[in-house]
Every structure is written in structure tokens, then in C-alpha cells.
Amino acid sequence: MTKVLKILCFSAAVAVMAISFSGCNSKKWFNASAQENGASKGPLPTAPDATFKDLDGKDVTLSSLKGKVVVLNFWATWCEPCQVEIPWMIELQQKNADKGFTILGAAMDDEGKSVVEPYVQKTEFDVDGQKMKMNYPIVLGSDDLASKFGGLIGLPTTVVITRDGKIAKRFIGLANRDQLEKQVRALL
């Protein structure tokens, strides 16, 4: 092979690998290697004061949720692992909303509100045998907002934030349900 052809083959191989690991549609990757990153030893990092837009176009700031334990869940309507997590999120919200807790679902769909709003309004999930819609605030995410939280390697990505606005834990890919619930209980 010529040098140029070798470079093109290498570039194509790198591009294929990047596509394989970047999208939510790579279900095998998420199930096989969902990562969990805890905070480093020492003081917990402070969550950025991000401002999201809700589905009504109103600002929702992370600082307005200070005093609550917040699970910030970056997700998308087309993301299969996200759909696995949503019933867990509905149940967590249902069990803990009255204890100073909220989930904030940041939808990362490129089409924004035009696909997210109908999905949230119409889609029901099986939660312990009951059909339920998402029962927690949904906001529109963006790459700029996600970059404030370290960027997204894939979806879902979940950030657990303490009452005083510190990042306690970060789950990349499908979260471990038991560990997520344990983390939330410990912070409540």
C-alpha cells in the first residue's frame, strides 16, 4: 500500500471506532462497558451554575435547586439505554420528591422541543406494573451545557449533585440502579 492509502485506511479505522463508541445506538457498548466514575478523593467538585430551558421556554438554573439532592440525567428520546433508566428515574422521583430531591432530565435531542415535548407528553413507562409518564422536570440540553459537566462520552450520562451543589458521582452509560439509589439515599 502507498503511504497515502495507509493513512486513509488508518483514518477510516479511527472514524469507525469513534462512531462505534460515541452513539447511544451502540447498545452493546453501553451494556458491556457502562462506566461509573466517582468523584476523586478529596473535596467534591462544585457543579457549574448551568441554565437550562424547560419545555415552556422558561429558565431553570441549577443554583435554583440548591438545597435539594439533584440527579441530572442527560438523555435522548432515541436512546435505548435511556429508556431503560427512565422507569427507575420515575420511581426515584416518586419515592423521594418530598425529601428534598429532584431529577432533572436534560434532553439532548438535536431537534429539541419539537421531538422532546410530544415524547414526554405521550410516552408511558412500566413502573412496577403501572404505566406512568415522566414525573420530573424535563429541560433541553445542549453540547455547551453538557461541556460544563465534563462533556458527554455517551448517553445516558447521570450526575448526582449534593444539597450544597457538589458533584458526588457521575455515571456514564447505563447507570447501576442499586448504586444510584444508594447514592441518593446517602445524600438525603
RODREN-576881 format. One record per residue (C-alpha): y, x, z. Coordinates in steps of 0.25 Angstrom, whole numbers, plus 5000, padded with zeros to 4 digits. Each point is the difference from the previous one (the first is absolute). Layout:
% RODREN-576881
YXZ ...
% end
This chain:
% RODREN-576881
500050005000 501450054998 500950025011 500949874997 498749924999 499550055014 501449975006 499949864994 498649975005 500450055014 501349915000 499149884995 499050035011 501150015011 500649874995 498749935000 499850055015 501449955004 499749864994 498749995007 500650035013 501449934999 499749864998 499549895008 499049964989 499250125004 499249925010 498950115001 501050105005 500649915010 498749965006 499450144999 501250085006 501049915006 500850095009 500649985013 501150095005 500450005014 501350065005 500050155003 500050055014 501350005007 501149894999 499849894990 500950004988 501149894999 499849904990 501149994990 501049895000 499649934987 500649884995 499149904992 500349874993 499249885004 499549904990 501349925002 500950124997 500450035014 500050145006 498950035010 500350135007 498950085008 501050025011 500149855002 498650005004 500250105011 499449965013 498749954992 498850074996 500050004985 498950014990 500750044987 499049974989 500350054986 499149914990 500049934987 499549874994 499050074990 499450105011 498649965004 500050095013 501349935004 499349864998 498950055010 501150045010 500849874999 499149915008 500050115011 501550005000 500149855001 499150005012 500750125006 501349924999 499449875005 499550075012 501250095004 501349934995 500349955013 499850145007 501250074992 499250034988 500249984985 499450044987 501050034989 499349994986 500850094990 499549954986 500050124990 499849914987 500950064989 500349854996 500649985013 500349865005 499549934988 498550035003 500150025015 500649875004 499049914992 498950095006 500549985014 500249854999 498749974993 498950105004 499149965012 499150105007 498849985008 500350035015 498849965009 499649894991 501449944998 500850014988 501450065003 501250054993 500750135004 500749965013 500950135001 501350044994 499950054986 501050094994 500250074987 499750155000 500450114990 499650144997 501450045007 499649935013 498650055000 500550144999 500849985013 498649995006 499450124993 499749944987 498749924996 498750074995 499449874998 500049855005 499949955010 500750095009 500349965014 501050065010 499949965015 501450015007 500249995015 501049915007 501050125001 499950024985 499050124999 498950024990 498749995008 499050004989 499850004985 498849944992 499950044985 499149914993 499249895006 500350015015 498950005010 500149875006 499550035014 500950125001 501249924995 499749905010 499850105011 501350074997 500849875000 499449965014 500350135006 501549994995 500149855005 
% end
